[in-house]
Amino acid sequence: MKDGSRVRGGGVCELCSRQVRELTRHHLIPRTRHKNRRNKRDFDRGDVKHRLALLCRPCHSHVHATLDNKALEREFNTVDALAAHPEIARFAEWIGQRPDGTRVGFRRWDAQ
């Protein structure tokens, strides 16, 4: 993780609502998709680069384990859309009841 993706001082995760010591910046429009023609057509340039969500590490990892960058760009580019995804909502509810520092392992399931 790059140093710029962590937020010093912590705060409240936008998905699970836990108070944590460290948050990460999640680009709601993935950086790998910023130069995509669709993004240039559908979003303001500043919006693409600065549309962020502040997430705890477990929620951030779960988002990327659950959804690929194309889905994040097209369907889940707001916090509300992420929170409405059934798997992410279930995970956020579960981790929201755990203390800060809870470590979670993830296995990404790619479509076969």
C-alpha positions in Angstrom: 0.0 0.0 0.0 1.3 3.4 -0.8 1.7 5.9 2.0 -0.8 8.3 0.3 -3.6 5.8 0.5 -3.6 5.7 4.4 -5.3 8.4 6.4 -3.5 9.4 9.6 -5.5 9.8 12.8 -8.1 7.3 11.8 -11.8 7.9 11.9 -15.1 6.2 11.1 -15.3 3.6 8.2 -17.9 4.7 5.7 -19.1 1.1 5.2 -19.0 -0.6 8.6 -19.2 2.6 10.7 -16.5 1.4 13.1 -14.1 3.9 14.7 -10.6 2.7 13.7 -7.1 4.0 14.1 -6.3 3.9 10.4 -8.5 4.4 7.3 -7.6 3.8 3.7 -8.6 5.9 0.7 -10.7 3.8 -1.7 -11.0 5.3 -5.2 -14.7 4.9 -6.1 -13.6 5.0 -9.7 -10.6 2.7 -9.8 -7.3 4.4 -10.8 -6.7 1.8 -13.5 -10.0 2.9 -15.1 -9.3 6.7 -15.0 -8.2 7.0 -18.7 -11.2 4.9 -19.9 -13.3 6.7 -22.6 -16.5 5.9 -20.7 -15.1 7.7 -17.6 -14.1 10.7 -19.7 -17.6 10.9 -21.1 -19.6 10.2 -17.9 -17.6 11.9 -15.2 -15.9 15.2 -14.6 -12.1 14.8 -14.6 -11.8 16.1 -11.1 -14.6 13.8 -9.9 -12.8 10.8 -11.3 -9.6 11.6 -9.4 -11.1 12.8 -6.2 -14.1 10.6 -5.6 -13.0 8.7 -2.6 -14.4 6.7 0.3 -12.6 6.3 3.6 -12.7 2.6 4.6 -11.1 0.5 7.2 -8.6 -2.1 5.8 -10.9 -5.1 6.2 -13.8 -3.4 4.3 -11.4 -2.1 1.6 -9.9 -5.5 1.1 -13.3 -7.1 1.0 -14.6 -4.6 -1.7 -11.6 -5.5 -3.9 -12.0 -9.3 -3.2 -15.7 -9.1 -4.1 -15.8 -6.8 -7.2 -13.5 -6.3 -10.1 -12.4 -2.8 -11.2 -14.9 -2.7 -14.1 -17.8 -3.4 -11.8 -16.6 -0.9 -9.4 -16.3 1.7 -12.1 -19.7 1.1 -13.7 -22.1 0.0 -11.0 -20.5 0.6 -7.6 -18.9 4.0 -7.8 -20.7 5.5 -4.8 -20.6 4.5 -1.1 -24.4 3.9 -1.2 -24.0 1.5 -4.1 -21.2 -0.4 -2.4 -23.2 -0.6 0.8 -26.2 -2.0 -1.1 -24.2 -4.9 -2.5 -25.5 -8.0 -0.6 -22.0 -9.5 0.1 -20.4 -6.2 1.1 -23.4 -5.3 3.3 -23.3 -8.7 5.0 -19.5 -8.3 5.6 -19.8 -4.7 6.8 -22.5 -5.7 9.3 -20.3 -8.6 10.6 -17.0 -6.6 10.8 -18.9 -3.7 12.3 -19.4 -5.8 15.5 -15.6 -6.6 15.8 -13.0 -4.4 17.5 -10.4 -2.4 15.5 -7.5 -4.5 14.7 -9.5 -7.6 13.7 -7.6 -9.3 10.9 -9.5 -11.0 8.1 -8.1 -13.2 5.3 -9.7 -13.0 1.8 -9.7 -15.2 -1.2 -10.8 -13.7 -4.4 -13.3 -15.8 -6.4 -12.9 -15.1 -10.1 -15.6 -16.2 -12.5 -14.5 -19.4 -14.3 
